Amino acid sequence: MYLATTDAVAKASEQEQSGARRGRVAGPVLALGAVSLVTDISSEMVTAVLPLYFVLQLGLSPLQFGFLDGLYNGVTALVRLAGGYAADRGGRHKLVAGGGYALSALSRLGLLLAGGGTAGIGAALAADRIGKGVRTAPRDALISLSSPPDVLGRAFGVHRAMDTTGALLGPLAAFALLWATADAYDAVFVVSFCFGLLGVLMLVAFVPGHLSQPAPRPPGVATERHAPAAPRPRALGLLRVPAFRRVLLAAALLGAATIGDAFLYLLLQRRLDFAISWFPLLPLGAAAVYLLLAVPAGRLADRVGRRMPFLAGHIALLGGYVLLLAPTDGWPLLVGVLLLLGVFYAATDGVLMALVAPVVARERRASGMAVLQTGQALARLVAAAGFGAAWTLWGVETALTCAVVALTVAVAGAAALLPQSDTSSGGPS
């Protein structure tokens, strides 16, 4: 009886490992992807109409809109560390992520209650960004903890593809709803809240609360060794881990040379001089490319190592900068820049999380990802401010030339910082 049971367990383990080698994406990853899809529909519905709502409906000044836009995009970086730390304490990744999703959903009702008050709108937007900041690292930690190390790239690629599907559907749903209701912005906020609430319910119903067992590893890969106890993981202590520190420095260096999508879209509109009404559709082009390439990029990263696709994605972004400086015009310029921007996100967003996951212990996974995401976000804020200042002082061509030089240097520096040997097969955890 004992031998029969042992044989059955061994066969089951072999079947699990065979499934991992075939690159199956775990059920929790698909569930989290569905949650992100629904939540992104909710978020992007609001994001797509905010400029119109603020300027045309409420009559806010450019200064007021600039303040709120900066708040909407910048406050996320300030709460990632708290979300990661809270998730790692006792392995409460699902609870913390769910709290972030719920807060973002409730912020839609806050926009309704705020009326035209700038303070109320700012509070609602801050709540939404706090929710996003709190949930991101625990969600990515759940993805990494649910997946074998050799398919992390594919797992994150599938999640990002589903997330981007929601980002594509959200603006389309918002504009369709505005058209159907004669510009009733309240209807957009109500429907957005319903989608956000649905995402929370899906998380509660379909995402497991605890991932106490490590994901199956390929044959020949050493099993993780855990410390006896780590009840209070210290995120900043990860900076003493050389592999993590190198990835963090590389991501921050590249982030400091990434000027931001909004500037690229403004440069496209300036060069091509198309109607302003088409401007909100530009992100959909890059998102469509991202959607198509996220899974193939993740699979490629698992096969050849995550370092090269990550660097290649930034080289694609560099190509977009160069294309904007070149005498290219018309459709080739538009399609080329949006294509290269989509390639950049497909090859870097999920791949970076897959790159760092194996070098962070399981009990610090959310904290480590939060530190990395915060460092990258702050670096990009510096890059955006620097590019805006250079554009104002020296003109757009000089500013873009500086961006090309900065990104070239950053790619070379990141290539030197990132380890040559990939840890996707199960590096130190």
C-alpha positions as CSV (number, residue, x, y, z in Angstrom):
1,M,0.0,0.0,0.0
2,Y,2.8,2.4,1.0
3,L,4.7,1.7,-2.3
4,A,1.5,2.1,-4.4
5,T,0.8,5.4,-2.7
6,T,4.4,6.6,-3.2
7,D,4.3,5.6,-6.9
8,A,1.0,7.5,-7.3
9,V,2.5,10.6,-5.7
10,A,5.6,10.3,-7.8
11,K,3.6,9.9,-11.0
12,A,1.4,12.9,-10.1
13,S,4.6,15.0,-9.5
14,E,6.0,13.9,-12.8
15,Q,2.8,14.9,-14.5
16,E,2.8,18.3,-12.8
17,Q,6.4,18.8,-13.9
18,S,5.6,17.7,-17.4
19,G,2.8,20.2,-17.6
20,A,5.2,22.9,-16.3
21,R,7.7,22.0,-19.0
22,R,4.9,22.4,-21.6
23,G,4.5,25.9,-20.3
24,R,1.0,25.7,-19.0
25,V,-0.2,28.9,-17.3
26,A,-1.5,28.2,-13.8
27,G,-5.2,28.7,-12.9
28,P,-4.5,31.5,-10.4
29,V,-2.6,33.5,-13.1
30,L,-5.6,33.2,-15.5
31,A,-7.9,34.3,-12.7
32,L,-5.8,37.3,-11.9
33,G,-5.7,38.1,-15.6
34,A,-9.5,38.1,-15.7
35,V,-9.6,40.3,-12.7
36,S,-7.1,42.7,-14.3
37,L,-9.1,42.7,-17.5
38,V,-12.3,43.7,-15.9
39,T,-10.6,46.2,-13.6
40,D,-8.8,47.8,-16.5
41,I,-12.1,48.3,-18.3
42,S,-13.2,50.2,-15.2
43,S,-10.0,52.2,-14.9
44,E,-9.6,53.1,-18.5
45,M,-13.2,54.2,-18.9
46,V,-12.5,56.9,-16.4
47,T,-9.0,57.7,-17.6
48,A,-10.2,58.2,-21.2
49,V,-12.9,60.7,-20.3
50,L,-11.1,62.6,-17.5
51,P,-9.5,65.3,-19.7
52,L,-12.9,66.0,-21.4
53,Y,-14.7,65.9,-18.1
54,F,-12.3,68.2,-16.3
55,V,-11.8,70.8,-19.0
56,L,-15.1,70.8,-20.9
57,Q,-17.7,69.7,-18.3
58,L,-16.2,71.3,-15.1
59,G,-14.2,74.1,-16.8
60,L,-11.0,73.6,-14.8
61,S,-8.0,75.7,-15.7
62,P,-4.9,74.1,-17.2
63,L,-3.1,74.6,-13.9
64,Q,-5.9,72.7,-12.0
65,F,-5.9,70.0,-14.6
66,G,-2.1,69.7,-14.5
67,F,-2.2,69.3,-10.7
68,L,-4.9,66.6,-10.8
69,D,-3.2,64.8,-13.7
70,G,0.1,64.8,-11.8
71,L,-1.6,63.5,-8.7
72,Y,-3.4,60.8,-10.7
73,N,-0.1,59.5,-12.2
74,G,2.4,60.2,-9.4
75,V,0.8,59.1,-6.1
76,T,1.0,55.4,-7.0
77,A,4.7,55.3,-6.4
78,L,4.3,56.4,-2.8
79,V,2.2,53.5,-1.6
80,R,3.8,50.5,-3.4
81,L,6.2,49.8,-0.6
82,A,3.5,49.8,2.0
83,G,1.4,47.4,-0.1
84,G,4.3,45.0,-0.7
85,Y,5.3,45.0,3.0
86,A,1.7,44.5,4.2
87,A,1.2,41.6,1.7
88,D,4.4,39.8,2.9
89,R,3.4,39.9,6.5
90,G,1.7,36.5,7.0
91,G,1.4,35.9,3.2
92,R,-1.7,38.2,2.9
93,H,-1.2,38.8,-0.8
94,K,-4.8,38.2,-1.8
95,L,-6.2,40.3,1.1
96,V,-4.0,43.3,0.3
97,A,-4.6,43.1,-3.4
98,G,-8.3,42.8,-2.8
99,G,-8.2,45.9,-0.6
100,G,-6.5,47.8,-3.4
101,Y,-9.0,46.7,-6.0
102,A,-11.9,47.6,-3.7
103,L,-10.5,51.1,-3.0
104,S,-10.2,51.8,-6.7
105,A,-13.7,50.7,-7.4
106,L,-15.1,52.9,-4.6
107,S,-13.2,55.9,-6.0
108,R,-15.6,55.9,-9.0
109,L,-18.5,56.7,-6.6
110,G,-16.3,59.4,-5.1
111,L,-16.2,61.1,-8.5
112,L,-20.0,61.1,-8.5
113,L,-20.2,62.6,-5.0
114,A,-17.5,65.2,-5.6
115,G,-19.6,67.1,-8.1
116,G,-17.4,69.9,-9.5
117,G,-15.2,70.4,-6.4
118,T,-11.5,70.2,-7.1
119,A,-10.7,68.9,-3.6
120,G,-13.3,66.1,-3.8
121,I,-12.1,65.1,-7.3
122,G,-8.5,65.1,-6.1
123,A,-9.4,62.9,-3.2
124,A,-11.3,60.4,-5.4
125,L,-8.3,60.3,-7.8
126,A,-5.9,59.8,-5.0
127,A,-8.0,56.9,-3.7
128,D,-7.9,55.3,-7.1
129,R,-4.1,55.6,-7.4
130,I,-3.5,54.4,-3.8
131,G,-5.6,51.4,-4.6
132,K,-3.6,50.7,-7.7
133,G,-0.3,51.2,-5.9
134,V,-1.3,48.9,-3.0
135,R,-2.5,46.0,-5.3
136,T,0.2,45.9,-8.0
137,A,3.1,44.3,-6.1
138,P,0.9,41.7,-4.2
139,R,-0.8,40.8,-7.5
140,D,2.5,40.3,-9.3
141,A,3.8,38.3,-6.3
142,L,0.8,36.0,-6.6
143,I,1.6,35.5,-10.3
144,S,5.2,34.6,-9.5
145,L,4.3,32.3,-6.6
146,S,1.8,30.5,-8.7
147,S,4.2,29.7,-11.6
148,P,7.2,27.5,-12.0
149,P,10.4,29.5,-12.5
150,D,10.9,28.4,-16.1
151,V,7.5,29.8,-17.3
152,L,7.4,33.1,-15.4
153,G,7.9,35.0,-18.6
154,R,4.9,33.3,-20.2
155,A,2.8,33.7,-17.1
156,F,3.4,37.4,-16.9
157,G,2.9,37.7,-20.7
158,V,-0.5,36.1,-20.4
159,H,-1.5,38.3,-17.5
160,R,-0.3,41.5,-19.3
161,A,-2.2,40.5,-22.5
162,M,-5.4,40.1,-20.6
163,D,-4.8,43.3,-18.7
164,T,-4.2,45.1,-22.0
165,T,-7.4,43.7,-23.4
166,G,-9.2,45.6,-20.7
167,A,-7.2,48.7,-21.4
168,L,-8.3,48.5,-25.1
169,L,-12.0,47.9,-24.2
170,G,-12.3,50.6,-21.5
171,P,-11.9,53.7,-23.7
172,L,-14.1,52.2,-26.4
173,A,-16.8,51.5,-23.8
174,A,-16.5,55.0,-22.4
175,F,-16.9,56.8,-25.7
176,A,-19.7,54.5,-26.8
177,L,-21.5,55.3,-23.5
178,L,-21.0,59.0,-23.9
179,W,-22.4,58.8,-27.4
180,A,-25.4,56.8,-26.3
181,T,-26.2,59.0,-23.3
182,A,-25.5,62.4,-24.8
183,D,-22.3,63.1,-22.8
184,A,-23.7,61.8,-19.4
185,Y,-20.4,61.5,-17.5
186,D,-22.2,60.2,-14.5
187,A,-23.2,57.1,-16.5
188,V,-19.6,56.4,-17.2
189,F,-18.7,56.6,-13.6
190,V,-21.5,54.3,-12.5
191,V,-20.7,51.7,-15.2
192,S,-17.0,52.0,-14.3
193,F,-17.9,51.3,-10.6
194,C,-19.9,48.2,-11.6
195,F,-16.9,46.8,-13.5
196,G,-14.6,47.6,-10.6
197,L,-16.9,45.8,-8.2
198,L,-17.1,42.8,-10.5
199,G,-13.3,42.6,-10.5
200,V,-13.3,42.5,-6.7
201,L,-15.9,39.7,-6.6
202,M,-13.9,37.7,-9.2
203,L,-10.8,38.0,-7.1
204,V,-12.6,36.8,-4.0
205,A,-14.2,33.9,-5.8
206,F,-11.5,32.6,-8.1
207,V,-8.1,33.5,-6.7
208,P,-6.7,31.2,-3.9
209,G,-5.9,33.0,-0.7
210,H,-2.8,31.2,0.3
211,L,0.0,29.7,-1.9
212,S,1.7,27.8,0.8
213,Q,3.3,25.2,-1.5
214,P,6.0,26.2,-3.9
215,A,5.3,25.9,-7.6
216,P,6.7,22.7,-9.2
217,R,10.2,23.1,-10.5
218,P,11.8,21.4,-13.5
219,P,13.8,18.2,-12.9
220,G,17.4,18.9,-11.8
221,V,16.6,22.2,-10.2
222,A,17.3,22.5,-6.5
223,T,14.3,23.0,-4.2
224,E,14.0,26.3,-2.4
225,R,15.4,26.4,1.2
226,H,13.5,28.6,3.5
227,A,14.6,30.4,6.6
228,P,13.0,29.1,9.8
229,A,10.8,32.2,10.0
230,A,10.5,35.6,8.4
231,P,7.5,37.3,10.0
232,R,8.6,40.8,9.3
233,P,10.4,41.0,5.9
234,R,12.3,44.3,5.4
235,A,12.0,45.4,1.8
236,L,15.0,47.7,1.9
237,G,17.1,44.9,3.2
238,L,16.9,43.5,-0.3
239,L,19.3,46.2,-1.4
240,R,22.0,44.1,0.2
241,V,21.3,41.3,-2.2
242,P,23.7,41.8,-5.2
243,A,21.5,40.2,-7.8
244,F,18.4,42.2,-6.8
245,R,20.4,45.4,-6.5
246,R,21.8,45.1,-10.1
247,V,18.3,44.5,-11.5
248,L,17.0,47.5,-9.5
249,L,19.8,49.8,-10.7
250,A,19.4,48.7,-14.3
251,A,15.6,49.3,-14.2
252,A,16.0,52.7,-12.6
253,L,18.7,53.7,-15.1
254,L,16.5,52.8,-18.0
255,G,13.5,54.4,-16.4
256,A,15.4,57.7,-16.0
257,A,15.8,57.8,-19.8
258,T,12.2,56.9,-20.6
259,I,10.3,60.1,-21.4
260,G,6.8,58.8,-21.2
261,D,4.0,57.9,-23.6
262,A,2.2,61.3,-23.4
263,F,5.2,63.1,-24.8
264,L,5.5,60.7,-27.7
265,Y,1.8,61.1,-28.6
266,L,2.2,64.9,-28.4
267,L,5.2,64.7,-30.7
268,L,3.2,62.6,-33.1
269,Q,0.3,65.1,-33.2
270,R,2.8,67.9,-33.6
271,R,4.6,66.2,-36.5
272,L,1.5,64.9,-38.3
273,D,-0.9,67.7,-37.4
274,F,-4.0,65.5,-37.2
275,A,-7.3,66.6,-35.6
276,I,-7.3,66.7,-31.8
277,S,-10.4,64.4,-31.8
278,W,-8.1,61.5,-32.9
279,F,-5.6,62.0,-30.1
280,P,-7.3,59.7,-27.5
281,L,-7.1,56.8,-30.0
282,L,-3.3,56.9,-30.1
283,P,-2.8,54.8,-27.0
284,L,-5.0,52.1,-28.5
285,G,-2.6,51.5,-31.3
286,A,0.3,50.9,-29.0
287,A,-1.9,48.8,-26.7
288,A,-3.0,46.6,-29.6
289,V,0.6,45.8,-30.4
290,Y,1.3,45.1,-26.8
291,L,-1.6,42.7,-26.6
292,L,-0.5,40.8,-29.7
293,L,3.2,40.5,-28.5
294,A,3.0,40.1,-24.7
295,V,2.7,36.3,-24.7
296,P,5.2,35.6,-27.5
297,A,7.7,38.0,-25.8
298,G,7.2,36.1,-22.5
299,R,7.7,32.8,-24.2
300,L,10.8,34.0,-25.9
301,A,12.2,35.3,-22.6
302,D,11.7,31.9,-21.0
303,R,13.5,30.3,-23.8
304,V,16.5,32.5,-24.4
305,G,16.8,34.3,-21.0
306,R,15.0,37.5,-19.8
307,R,18.0,39.8,-20.0
308,M,18.1,40.1,-23.8
309,P,14.4,40.7,-24.5
310,F,14.3,43.3,-21.7
311,L,17.2,45.2,-23.3
312,A,15.8,44.7,-26.8
313,G,12.5,46.3,-25.7
314,H,14.4,49.5,-24.7
315,I,16.3,49.4,-28.0
316,A,12.8,49.4,-29.7
317,L,11.9,52.4,-27.7
318,L,15.1,54.1,-28.8
319,G,14.1,53.4,-32.4
320,G,10.8,55.2,-31.7
321,Y,12.8,58.3,-30.5
322,V,15.1,58.2,-33.6
323,L,12.1,57.8,-35.9
324,L,10.6,61.0,-34.4
325,L,13.8,62.8,-35.2
326,A,14.1,61.4,-38.7
327,P,12.5,63.1,-41.7
328,T,9.9,60.3,-41.8
329,D,6.3,61.6,-42.2
330,G,2.7,60.4,-42.6
331,W,1.5,56.9,-42.0
332,P,5.0,55.4,-41.8
333,L,5.9,57.6,-38.8
334,L,2.6,57.0,-37.0
335,V,2.6,53.2,-37.5
336,G,6.3,53.0,-36.8
337,V,6.2,54.8,-33.5
338,L,3.1,53.0,-32.2
339,L,4.5,49.7,-33.3
340,L,7.9,50.3,-31.5
341,L,6.2,51.6,-28.4
342,G,4.0,48.4,-28.3
343,V,7.1,46.2,-28.7
344,F,8.8,48.1,-25.9
345,Y,6.0,47.3,-23.4
346,A,5.6,43.7,-24.6
347,A,9.3,43.0,-24.1
348,T,9.8,44.8,-20.8
349,D,6.7,45.1,-18.5
350,G,6.1,41.5,-17.6
351,V,9.6,40.4,-18.5
352,L,11.1,42.6,-15.8
353,M,8.9,41.0,-13.1
354,A,9.9,37.6,-14.4
355,L,13.5,38.7,-14.3
356,V,13.5,39.8,-10.7
357,A,11.2,37.1,-9.2
358,P,13.8,34.3,-8.9
359,V,16.3,36.5,-7.0
360,V,13.8,37.4,-4.3
361,A,12.8,35.0,-1.5
362,R,9.2,33.9,-1.5
363,E,8.5,35.6,1.8
364,R,9.8,38.9,0.4
365,R,8.4,38.6,-3.1
366,A,5.8,41.3,-2.9
367,S,8.2,43.7,-1.0
368,G,10.9,43.1,-3.6
369,M,8.6,43.8,-6.5
370,A,7.3,46.9,-4.8
371,V,10.8,48.3,-4.3
372,L,11.6,47.6,-8.0
373,Q,8.4,49.1,-9.3
374,T,8.8,52.2,-7.0
375,G,12.4,52.8,-8.2
376,Q,11.3,52.5,-11.8
377,A,8.3,54.8,-11.4
378,L,10.3,57.5,-9.6
379,A,13.0,57.3,-12.2
380,R,10.3,57.8,-14.9
381,L,8.9,60.8,-13.1
382,V,12.3,62.4,-13.1
383,A,12.7,61.6,-16.9
384,A,9.3,63.1,-17.7
385,A,10.1,66.3,-15.7
386,G,13.5,66.5,-17.3
387,F,12.2,66.1,-20.8
388,G,9.5,68.7,-20.2
389,A,12.0,71.2,-18.9
390,A,14.4,70.5,-21.9
391,W,11.5,71.0,-24.3
392,T,10.6,74.3,-22.7
393,L,14.1,75.6,-22.5
394,W,15.8,74.3,-25.7
395,G,13.0,73.2,-28.1
396,V,11.6,69.8,-29.0
397,E,14.4,68.7,-31.3
398,T,17.2,69.3,-28.8
399,A,15.1,67.7,-26.0
400,L,14.5,64.6,-28.2
401,T,18.2,64.4,-29.1
402,C,19.1,64.4,-25.4
403,A,16.6,61.6,-24.8
404,V,18.2,59.5,-27.6
405,V,21.6,60.0,-26.1
406,A,20.4,59.3,-22.6
407,L,18.6,56.1,-23.5
408,T,21.6,54.9,-25.5
409,V,23.8,55.4,-22.5
410,A,21.2,53.8,-20.2
411,V,20.9,50.6,-22.4
412,A,24.7,50.2,-22.4
413,G,24.8,50.7,-18.6
414,A,21.9,48.2,-18.0
415,A,23.7,45.7,-20.2
416,A,26.7,45.9,-18.0
417,L,24.6,45.8,-14.8
418,L,22.3,42.8,-15.6
419,P,23.9,39.4,-15.0
420,Q,24.9,37.5,-18.2
421,S,23.5,34.2,-16.8
422,D,19.7,34.2,-16.6
423,T,18.1,33.0,-13.4
424,S,14.9,31.9,-15.1
425,S,15.6,28.2,-14.4
426,G,15.5,28.7,-10.7
427,G,18.1,31.0,-9.3
428,P,18.5,31.8,-5.7
429,S,15.3,32.4,-3.9
